[in-house]
Amino acid sequence: MTAAYDTIIIGAGMSGLAAGIRLAHFDQRVCILEKHYTIGGLNSFYRMGGRDYDVGLHAMTNYATKGSDKRGPLAKLIRQLRFRWEDFKLAEQIGSSIRFPDVSLDFTNDIALLESEIAKQFPGQVDGFRSLCGSLLDYTDMDGDSPDFMRSARDVMAEHISEPLLIEMLICPLMWYGNARENDMDFGQFCIMFRACYLEGFGRPFKGVRVILKNLVKKFRGLGGELKLRSGVAKIHVENGQAVGVVLDDGTELTGKRILSSAGNIETLRMCDDISKVDVARAGKLSFIESISVLDRKPIDFNFDRTIVFYNDSEKFHWQKPSDSLCDARTGVICSPNNYIYDAEEGELPDGVIRITTLADHDRWCALPEEKYRAEKVIQYDDAIASAIRFMPDFRGYVVDTDVFTPKTIRRFTFHDNGAVYGAPDKQLDGTTHLPNVFLCGTDQGFVGIVGAIVSGISMANRHCLQV
């Protein structure tokens, strides 16, 4: 084998790039390998018809302003990657909503609004909501050592809140933005997402996810890191009980002292040539379809002023893989990148945009022949819009362009089994594998979202690749 590295990182998503920067700061020789032709993984972007499209970005959670709580994830990543706050230049959300039949809760990045909404809609529950907020695990407890970490979030919520509908409404955005487990979530993951969405909130760079990715790549390469695109890992070579390097799809062999993989737990184990079979049943099952509408006017012009709307069409929140159809549009997320408080110097986005995300069945989408696949994208786009306009103004007369990406698209960008957006339900919180020098970062380590993924890369690099 040739080309020895201190650390080989599999995947040029947010977590892999962040880990690479952290290690390069300490003069490690680092190589990031990316199977795709572009960076970003789930949080990537593409250009079509003269327009830029983000693949996964609705919002960055864990919003914070300069000088705010220095324990929070955003402050941590800026400090440890040695960025300036201005490098991310996040705009704050205008305001979001959780909408169920006949009940709506508005919230912003100030938890006081959500508390006042709960007091108004569920007068007897506000003390329970405050008690729930007080029970949250701190970021320092997120290593899984707390006995409450793996408890059912629904069970914990029921100890504080007696109104089932409020439980369903509060858990809906948290599952949509970071839960790989069907129908429930671990309390530790609940705490992570509660803080991320409600206590810190949403922000977005004016030019989208490409701003963050370009800053990460520029920093990594500026520190001497190597980034190889179209360089998929065919196998992780194991000798005498530890990894000695990787073999790429084209046969190139690279050696490394350790390997940090953001490919996912099952996907990483499958690469190891000392394992003949992996338990694919442990892979995640939840995947999405996203319908993007470009409009001839801004959403505010037809009285849609919400940054994000999380909707569900019954009192029970549906959170599972569709059982008998390509998609399940009973619940979804509506987002407009226009509805953020952008800096006046930047102006406005060139187009009005509405993005609608619904649950989808990866296997059914991948089994479709190409012609049927294209036809179903049109059908499912129409179904998603018809579902969403029950919870927002009808915008169908203003659409000038559309795009749809499916679980097949997600699989192509992430290579996750089942197109699982949030990876496997069982997280490996310490990032370890069966090999002493192969570690996980990213979704299957336990942190999701853009900020969470970056923090995962930093944390696993610190824990496993610098403490040697």
C-alpha positions as CSV (number, residue, x, y, z in Angstrom):
1,M,0.0,0.0,0.0
2,T,1.1,3.6,-0.6
3,A,0.4,7.1,0.7
4,A,0.4,6.8,4.5
5,Y,-1.9,9.1,6.5
6,D,-2.4,9.8,10.1
7,T,-6.2,9.7,9.6
8,I,-8.3,8.6,6.6
9,I,-11.8,10.1,6.7
10,I,-14.6,8.4,4.7
11,G,-17.1,10.9,3.5
12,A,-16.9,14.6,2.7
13,G,-20.1,15.6,4.4
14,M,-20.3,18.1,7.2
15,S,-18.9,15.7,9.9
16,G,-16.0,14.5,7.7
17,L,-15.0,17.9,6.7
18,A,-15.1,19.2,10.3
19,A,-13.1,16.3,11.6
20,G,-10.5,16.9,8.8
21,I,-10.1,20.5,9.8
22,R,-9.8,19.7,13.5
23,L,-7.1,17.2,12.8
24,A,-5.2,19.3,10.3
25,H,-5.0,22.0,12.9
26,F,-2.8,19.6,14.8
27,D,-0.6,18.9,11.8
28,Q,-2.0,15.5,11.1
29,R,-1.7,14.2,7.6
30,V,-5.4,13.8,6.7
31,C,-7.2,12.5,3.6
32,I,-10.9,12.8,3.1
33,L,-12.4,10.4,0.6
34,E,-15.7,11.1,-1.1
35,K,-17.5,8.6,-3.4
36,H,-19.7,11.3,-5.0
37,Y,-18.6,14.0,-7.5
38,T,-19.4,16.7,-5.0
39,I,-19.1,17.5,-1.3
40,G,-21.8,17.7,1.4
41,G,-23.6,14.3,1.5
42,L,-27.2,14.9,2.5
43,N,-26.5,18.6,2.9
44,S,-25.2,19.2,-0.6
45,F,-26.4,21.4,-3.5
46,Y,-26.8,21.3,-7.2
47,R,-27.5,23.7,-10.1
48,M,-30.3,23.1,-12.7
49,G,-31.9,25.4,-15.2
50,G,-29.8,28.3,-14.0
51,R,-30.9,28.0,-10.4
52,D,-29.2,26.7,-7.3
53,Y,-30.9,24.1,-5.2
54,D,-30.0,22.9,-1.7
55,V,-30.4,19.1,-1.3
56,G,-31.2,19.0,2.4
57,L,-31.2,22.4,4.0
58,H,-34.4,23.8,5.4
59,A,-32.7,25.5,8.3
60,M,-29.6,25.2,10.5
61,T,-30.8,24.4,14.0
62,N,-28.9,25.5,17.1
63,Y,-29.0,29.1,16.0
64,A,-26.9,31.5,18.2
65,T,-25.6,35.0,17.9
66,K,-22.1,36.2,18.6
67,G,-21.4,36.4,22.3
68,S,-24.3,34.1,23.2
69,D,-24.0,30.9,25.3
70,K,-20.5,29.5,24.7
71,R,-21.5,26.0,25.7
72,G,-23.9,25.6,22.7
73,P,-22.9,23.6,19.6
74,L,-22.6,26.5,17.2
75,A,-20.3,28.4,19.5
76,K,-18.3,25.2,20.0
77,L,-17.8,24.5,16.3
78,I,-16.8,28.1,15.5
79,R,-14.3,28.0,18.4
80,Q,-12.8,24.6,17.7
81,L,-12.6,25.0,13.9
82,R,-11.3,28.5,14.3
83,F,-13.9,30.3,12.2
84,R,-15.3,33.7,12.7
85,W,-19.0,34.2,13.4
86,E,-19.1,36.2,10.2
87,D,-18.0,33.2,8.1
88,F,-21.4,31.6,8.6
89,K,-23.4,34.8,8.6
90,L,-26.7,33.2,9.7
91,A,-30.0,34.9,9.3
92,E,-32.6,34.2,12.0
93,Q,-36.0,32.7,11.2
94,I,-39.1,35.0,11.0
95,G,-41.2,32.4,12.8
96,S,-42.4,28.8,12.4
97,S,-45.5,26.9,13.3
98,I,-46.7,23.4,14.3
99,R,-50.1,22.9,12.7
100,F,-52.5,20.0,13.6
101,P,-56.3,20.0,12.8
102,D,-57.8,23.0,14.6
103,V,-54.7,23.8,16.7
104,S,-51.6,25.7,15.8
105,L,-48.6,26.6,17.9
106,D,-46.2,29.4,16.7
107,F,-42.6,29.6,17.8
108,T,-39.5,31.5,17.1
109,N,-35.9,31.4,18.5
110,D,-37.3,32.8,21.8
111,I,-38.8,30.0,23.8
112,A,-41.1,32.5,25.5
113,L,-43.4,32.6,22.5
114,L,-43.9,28.9,22.4
115,E,-44.6,28.9,26.2
116,S,-47.2,31.7,25.7
117,E,-48.8,29.7,22.8
118,I,-49.1,26.6,25.0
119,A,-50.6,28.7,27.8
120,K,-53.2,30.0,25.3
121,Q,-54.0,26.7,23.5
122,F,-53.5,24.3,26.4
123,P,-54.1,26.5,29.6
124,G,-53.6,23.6,32.0
125,Q,-50.3,22.4,30.6
126,V,-47.9,25.3,30.8
127,D,-46.5,24.3,34.2
128,G,-45.9,20.8,32.8
129,F,-44.1,22.3,29.8
130,R,-41.9,24.3,32.1
131,S,-41.2,21.2,34.1
132,L,-40.3,19.3,30.9
133,C,-37.9,22.0,29.9
134,G,-36.3,21.7,33.3
135,S,-35.8,18.0,32.9
136,L,-33.8,18.2,29.7
137,L,-30.3,16.6,29.7
138,D,-27.5,19.1,29.3
139,Y,-25.1,19.0,26.4
140,T,-22.5,17.6,28.9
141,D,-24.8,14.5,29.4
142,M,-24.9,13.6,25.7
143,D,-22.3,10.8,25.9
144,G,-25.1,8.4,26.9
145,D,-24.0,7.9,30.5
146,S,-27.2,9.3,31.9
147,P,-29.7,6.6,32.8
148,D,-32.4,8.6,31.2
149,F,-30.7,8.9,27.8
150,M,-32.3,5.7,26.3
151,R,-35.7,6.2,27.9
152,S,-38.8,6.7,25.7
153,A,-39.3,10.3,25.0
154,R,-43.0,9.9,24.9
155,D,-42.9,8.3,28.4
156,V,-40.8,11.1,29.8
157,M,-43.1,13.8,28.2
158,A,-46.2,12.1,29.7
159,E,-44.7,12.5,33.2
160,H,-44.9,16.3,32.7
161,I,-47.7,16.8,30.2
162,S,-51.2,15.2,30.6
163,E,-52.6,16.4,27.2
164,P,-51.8,13.8,24.5
165,L,-52.3,16.3,21.7
166,L,-49.7,18.6,23.1
167,I,-47.2,15.7,23.3
168,E,-47.8,14.9,19.7
169,M,-47.4,18.5,18.6
170,L,-44.2,19.1,20.5
171,I,-42.5,15.9,19.3
172,C,-43.5,16.4,15.7
173,P,-40.7,18.9,14.7
174,L,-38.1,17.1,16.7
175,M,-38.7,13.8,14.9
176,W,-38.8,15.5,11.5
177,Y,-35.5,17.2,12.2
178,G,-33.5,14.4,13.8
179,N,-35.0,11.1,14.6
180,A,-34.3,7.7,12.9
181,R,-36.6,5.7,15.2
182,E,-40.1,5.0,14.1
183,N,-43.0,6.4,16.3
184,D,-40.9,7.3,19.3
185,M,-37.4,8.7,20.1
186,D,-34.8,8.2,22.8
187,F,-35.0,10.8,25.5
188,G,-31.4,11.8,24.9
189,Q,-32.1,12.5,21.2
190,F,-35.2,14.3,22.2
191,C,-33.2,16.6,24.5
192,I,-30.7,17.3,21.7
193,M,-33.4,18.2,19.2
194,F,-35.5,20.1,21.8
195,R,-32.6,22.4,22.5
196,A,-31.7,22.6,18.8
197,C,-35.2,23.6,17.6
198,Y,-36.9,25.3,20.5
199,L,-34.3,26.7,22.9
200,E,-31.8,27.8,20.2
201,G,-33.8,27.7,17.0
202,F,-33.4,28.1,13.2
203,G,-31.1,30.2,11.0
204,R,-29.9,30.1,7.4
205,P,-27.0,31.6,5.4
206,F,-28.3,33.9,2.7
207,K,-26.8,31.8,-0.1
208,G,-27.6,28.5,1.5
209,V,-25.6,25.5,2.4
210,R,-22.9,26.1,-0.2
211,V,-21.6,29.0,1.9
212,I,-20.8,26.6,4.8
213,L,-19.4,23.8,2.6
214,K,-17.1,26.2,0.7
215,N,-15.8,27.6,4.0
216,L,-15.1,24.1,5.4
217,V,-13.3,23.0,2.2
218,K,-11.3,26.2,2.0
219,K,-10.2,25.9,5.6
220,F,-9.3,22.2,5.2
221,R,-7.3,22.6,2.1
222,G,-5.6,25.7,3.5
223,L,-4.3,23.6,6.4
224,G,-2.8,21.1,4.0
225,G,-5.6,18.5,4.0
226,E,-6.2,16.3,1.0
227,L,-9.7,15.9,-0.5
228,K,-10.4,13.2,-3.1
229,L,-13.7,13.3,-4.9
230,R,-15.0,10.3,-6.9
231,S,-12.9,8.1,-4.6
232,G,-15.3,5.6,-3.1
233,V,-13.9,3.1,-0.6
234,A,-14.3,-0.5,-1.8
235,K,-13.0,-2.0,1.4
236,I,-11.2,-1.3,4.7
237,H,-8.3,-3.6,4.9
238,V,-7.8,-5.3,8.2
239,E,-4.7,-7.1,9.5
240,N,-4.1,-8.6,12.9
241,G,-7.3,-7.2,14.3
242,Q,-6.9,-3.6,13.2
243,A,-7.4,-1.5,10.0
244,V,-4.2,-0.8,8.1
245,G,-5.8,1.2,5.2
246,V,-8.4,1.3,2.5
247,V,-8.7,0.1,-1.1
248,L,-10.6,2.5,-3.4
249,D,-13.1,1.5,-6.1
250,D,-10.4,2.0,-8.7
251,G,-8.0,-0.3,-6.9
252,T,-5.8,2.5,-5.3
253,E,-4.5,1.5,-1.9
254,L,-4.0,4.0,0.9
255,T,-2.6,3.3,4.4
256,G,-3.5,5.1,7.6
257,K,-3.0,4.8,11.3
258,R,-6.8,5.2,11.9
259,I,-10.0,5.6,10.0
260,L,-12.9,7.9,10.8
261,S,-16.1,7.1,8.8
262,S,-19.2,9.1,8.3
263,A,-20.7,6.5,6.0
264,G,-22.9,5.0,8.7
265,N,-22.4,2.1,11.0
266,I,-23.8,-0.7,8.8
267,E,-22.2,0.8,5.7
268,T,-18.8,1.1,7.4
269,L,-18.9,-2.5,8.8
270,R,-19.8,-3.7,5.3
271,M,-16.5,-2.2,4.0
272,C,-14.3,-4.1,6.6
273,D,-12.8,-7.1,4.9
274,D,-12.7,-9.1,8.2
275,I,-16.6,-9.2,8.2
276,S,-18.5,-11.4,5.8
277,K,-22.0,-10.4,6.8
278,V,-23.7,-7.4,8.5
279,D,-27.1,-7.2,10.1
280,V,-28.8,-5.0,7.5
281,A,-32.1,-5.1,9.6
282,R,-30.4,-2.6,11.9
283,A,-30.2,0.0,9.1
284,G,-32.6,3.0,9.2
285,K,-35.9,2.9,7.4
286,L,-37.0,6.5,7.3
287,S,-36.6,8.4,4.0
288,F,-38.1,11.4,2.4
289,I,-39.3,12.9,-0.8
290,E,-38.9,16.7,-1.3
291,S,-41.0,18.8,-3.7
292,I,-39.5,22.1,-4.6
293,S,-41.6,24.9,-6.1
294,V,-40.1,28.0,-7.6
295,L,-42.6,30.9,-7.7
296,D,-43.2,34.1,-9.6
297,R,-43.6,36.0,-6.3
298,K,-42.4,35.9,-2.7
299,P,-44.4,33.8,-0.2
300,I,-45.2,36.9,1.8
301,D,-47.0,38.2,-1.3
302,F,-49.7,35.6,-0.8
303,N,-49.7,35.9,3.0
304,F,-47.4,33.0,3.9
305,D,-45.0,34.4,6.4
306,R,-43.8,31.2,8.1
307,T,-40.2,30.1,7.9
308,I,-41.2,26.4,8.6
309,V,-44.5,24.7,9.1
310,F,-44.6,21.2,10.6
311,Y,-48.0,19.8,9.9
312,N,-50.0,16.6,10.7
313,D,-53.6,15.9,9.6
314,S,-54.8,14.1,12.7
315,E,-54.3,14.2,16.5
316,K,-51.8,11.3,16.4
317,F,-48.5,12.1,14.7
318,H,-47.6,9.6,12.0
319,W,-43.8,8.8,12.0
320,Q,-43.0,5.6,10.2
321,K,-42.1,4.2,6.8
322,P,-45.1,4.2,4.5
323,S,-46.6,0.7,4.6
324,D,-48.4,0.4,1.3
325,S,-47.5,3.4,-0.9
326,L,-44.6,5.4,-2.3
327,C,-45.2,8.3,0.0
328,D,-47.2,9.3,3.1
329,A,-48.3,13.0,2.9
330,R,-50.4,12.9,6.0
331,T,-47.6,14.7,7.8
332,G,-44.9,17.0,6.3
333,V,-42.7,20.0,6.5
334,I,-43.2,23.2,4.6
335,C,-40.3,25.6,4.4
336,S,-39.6,28.8,2.6
337,P,-35.9,30.0,2.4
338,N,-37.4,33.5,1.7
339,N,-38.8,33.8,5.2
340,Y,-35.6,34.6,7.2
341,I,-34.4,38.0,8.5
342,Y,-31.6,38.6,6.0
343,D,-29.2,41.5,6.2
344,A,-30.5,44.4,4.2
345,E,-27.2,44.6,2.3
346,E,-27.8,41.2,0.9
347,G,-31.2,42.0,-0.4
348,E,-33.7,39.3,-1.2
349,L,-33.4,35.8,-2.7
350,P,-34.0,36.0,-6.5
351,D,-37.0,33.6,-6.5
352,G,-39.9,32.7,-4.2
353,V,-39.4,29.1,-3.1
354,I,-41.6,26.6,-1.2
355,R,-40.1,23.3,-0.2
356,I,-42.4,20.4,1.0
357,T,-41.0,17.2,2.5
358,T,-43.0,14.1,3.2
359,L,-42.2,10.5,4.2
360,A,-41.4,8.0,1.4
361,D,-40.6,4.3,0.9
362,H,-37.1,3.9,-0.4
363,D,-37.6,0.3,-1.7
364,R,-40.7,1.2,-3.7
365,W,-39.0,4.2,-5.4
366,C,-35.9,2.2,-6.3
367,A,-37.9,-0.6,-7.8
368,L,-39.7,1.6,-10.3
369,P,-38.5,1.5,-13.9
370,E,-37.2,4.8,-15.2
371,E,-40.3,5.9,-17.1
372,K,-42.6,5.0,-14.2
373,Y,-40.2,6.7,-11.8
374,R,-40.4,10.0,-13.7
375,A,-44.1,9.8,-13.9
376,E,-44.5,9.1,-10.2
377,K,-42.4,12.1,-9.3
378,V,-45.0,14.3,-11.0
379,I,-47.9,12.5,-9.2
380,Q,-46.2,12.6,-5.8
381,Y,-45.4,16.3,-6.3
382,D,-49.1,17.1,-6.8
383,D,-50.1,15.0,-3.8
384,A,-47.6,16.7,-1.5
385,I,-48.8,20.2,-2.6
386,A,-52.4,19.2,-2.2
387,S,-51.7,17.9,1.3
388,A,-49.6,21.0,2.3
389,I,-52.1,23.6,1.2
390,R,-54.5,22.4,3.9
391,F,-52.1,24.2,6.3
392,M,-51.0,27.2,4.2
393,P,-52.3,29.4,1.4
394,D,-52.7,27.7,-2.0
395,F,-49.7,28.8,-4.2
396,R,-50.2,26.5,-7.2
397,G,-51.1,29.3,-9.5
398,Y,-47.7,31.0,-8.9
399,V,-45.4,28.1,-9.8
400,V,-42.9,28.7,-12.6
401,D,-40.5,25.8,-12.1
402,T,-40.3,22.6,-10.0
403,D,-38.0,19.8,-8.9
404,V,-38.4,16.7,-6.9
405,F,-35.9,14.5,-5.2
406,T,-36.7,11.1,-3.8
407,P,-35.1,8.5,-1.6
408,K,-33.3,7.4,-4.7
409,T,-31.7,10.9,-4.8
410,I,-30.9,10.7,-1.1
411,R,-29.2,7.3,-1.6
412,R,-27.1,8.7,-4.5
413,F,-25.9,11.6,-2.4
414,T,-25.4,9.8,0.9
415,F,-25.1,6.1,0.0
416,H,-27.0,5.3,3.2
417,D,-28.9,2.0,3.2
418,N,-32.6,2.6,2.5
419,G,-31.9,6.3,1.8
420,A,-32.2,6.7,5.5
421,V,-31.8,10.4,6.1
422,Y,-31.0,10.1,9.8
423,G,-29.2,6.8,9.6
424,A,-29.8,3.8,11.9
425,P,-32.1,4.0,15.0
426,D,-29.4,2.7,17.3
427,K,-26.6,5.2,17.7
428,Q,-23.0,4.5,18.6
429,L,-22.6,7.4,20.9
430,D,-18.9,6.8,21.6
431,G,-18.1,6.4,17.9
432,T,-16.3,3.0,18.4
433,T,-16.5,-0.1,16.2
434,H,-15.2,-3.6,16.5
435,L,-11.8,-2.4,15.4
436,P,-9.6,-0.4,17.8
437,N,-8.7,2.2,15.1
438,V,-11.9,2.6,13.1
439,F,-14.4,5.1,14.4
440,L,-17.7,6.6,13.4
441,C,-18.8,10.2,13.1
442,G,-22.0,11.8,11.7
443,T,-25.6,10.5,11.9
444,D,-24.9,7.0,13.3
445,Q,-22.7,8.4,16.0
446,G,-25.6,10.3,17.3
447,F,-25.8,14.0,16.2
448,V,-27.8,15.1,13.2
449,G,-28.5,18.3,11.3
450,I,-25.8,20.6,10.0
451,V,-24.5,21.9,13.3
452,G,-24.9,18.5,15.0
453,A,-22.9,16.7,12.2
454,I,-20.1,19.3,12.4
455,V,-19.9,18.9,16.2
456,S,-19.9,15.1,15.8
457,G,-16.9,15.3,13.5
458,I,-15.1,17.6,16.0
459,S,-15.9,15.5,19.0
460,M,-14.9,12.2,17.5
461,A,-11.7,13.7,16.1
462,N,-10.9,15.0,19.6
463,R,-11.8,11.8,21.3
464,H,-10.2,9.2,19.1
465,C,-7.7,10.8,16.7
466,L,-6.0,13.3,19.0
467,Q,-5.9,11.5,22.3
468,V,-3.2,9.1,21.2
